[in-house]
């Protein structure tokens, strides 16, 4: 529409003022004025002198007389509001109605891909509430970028080595009596997490003992026998000691089996896993190379650093004096490895905002090392998720377990649905499946509707409210439309052209028309919130339409057909948009 109008406006200026104008600025007409599209007249004062109202009136008159779609116009100060004919909106809708997967572009196999990293847990404890926001964001951003027409790889780097892993291994050796996930009936990640807690308890007891024997707190922390033993274990692991490596493999596998259940429940997946045990040595060669090039420098103690003070950052260590890598070294190596493994144009890291500084430094180092792709690295930084106090207690009293939270959401959905009592004729299995769909939909939507950078206070009950900007409210509208479609037992596939639209129908078509652009914006901004809030707006407009105009009870057959087609398309878009957020929609509620 804008293209054809722009051409017409340029033509008008040529004919009326004999002037060539470069561009036309359009915006949506403000709610208080009549019109559909507004042209900003002030912007033309660069090319023609005169009164904006007079210029607007002349251009408006020309467009009404010469452009079929323009039905009428009005000028408010320097704004020319155009009323677009119903026929234009009907043609637009007919094209959209025939389009399968409307708004979604198939990935271009010839273009370089985008890699999205998310989750990236440690293998010494289960996933928690923070991981839930991380997983939902990473998965959704990957799906949105894919829908915008790019090839996408989802990945995680698993922190499967280091002192924290040795702590849970040592505690299991000492206190475990051969306990396994099978023998205990616990998920593997929970079992290993229990031993990490057990280590900490024993460690604190030893510290207290040493202080009682006259050590300073500082020395006691360093000299506790259990910690020294864990450090020995790490050295053995690094040396490839068979017994330690075998135990490490066994316990990590328990954790992976546990994670897999959580990921499946949460509805996220990965195309490739990277493991720190394979990548922790990768960056060391790069550092050696960077030393030769003078990008890094060595201190007297042999440690290697980079000086970023000119860029407004500080000095950063990249190799310890004993030659061991720090996280930065690994991240440098892993990034290079990924660009070797895949033909990538962009790499997105979904990591909490406490790591903002780390990623600034990482991207700058890679840029200085001469990797041209360093400018296409993006840190999808997000805020913490808090729970209202007293809502949920976890085993350690602070960290809320991901599995527990998902279970809690299903239970909350069950309680609220039973109070509403609309599920006659459902089997128990169908009910349970529905509670899970509503509960998880509520959780995901509540987290994804917020701009990633903002901190979230997550309230389970509020998220399952069937009114307001929530997942269940949108799911309910989808189910309501399915009910209308089930009752529309006649053929409504006919294309309707000559018909007058109700203002609510025009508003709905305008909102539907925005969907493809919203996907592109959400992909560029790495923001699922744009998709969530677009869908909420669509549903609000649809519900207003549903309450004002008769659909199935409509006398005029052509009007009835187009209203059912509109309902059908809205449902398709809700389903598509929610799929990008990783949320399912129920056919009945």
Secondary structure, DSSP 4 states (H G I P E B T S, - for coil): -HHHHHHHHHHHHHHHH--------EEEPPTTSS-SEEEESGGGGGTS-S-HHHHHHHHHHHHHHH-TTEEEEEEETTEEEEEEPHHHHHHHHHHHHH-TTTT-B---TTSPEEEEE----BTTS--BHHHHHHHHHHHHHHHHHHHBT--EEEEEEEB--SHHHHHHHHHHHHH-TT--HHHHT--HHHHHHHHHHHHHHHHHHHHHHHHHTT--HHHHHHH-HHHHHHHHHHHHHHTT-HHHHHHHHHHHHHHHHHHHHHHHHHT---SEEEEHHHHTTTHHHHHHHHHHTTSSEE-TTS-EEEE-GGGT--EEEEE-TTS-B-HHHHHHHHHHHHHHHS-EEEEEEEEEGGGHHHHHHHHHHHHHTT-GGGGGEEEEEE--EEE-TTS---TTSSSPBHHHHHHHHHHHHHHHHHHHT--TT--HHHHHHHHHHHHHHHHHHHHHTS-TTS-EEE-HHHHT-SSSSSHHHHHHHHHHHHHHHHH--S---PPP-S-PPPHHHHHHHHHHHTHHHHHHHHHHTT-HHHHHHHHHHHHHHHHHHHHHS-STT-SSHHHHHHHHHHHHHHHHHHHHHHHHTT----S--
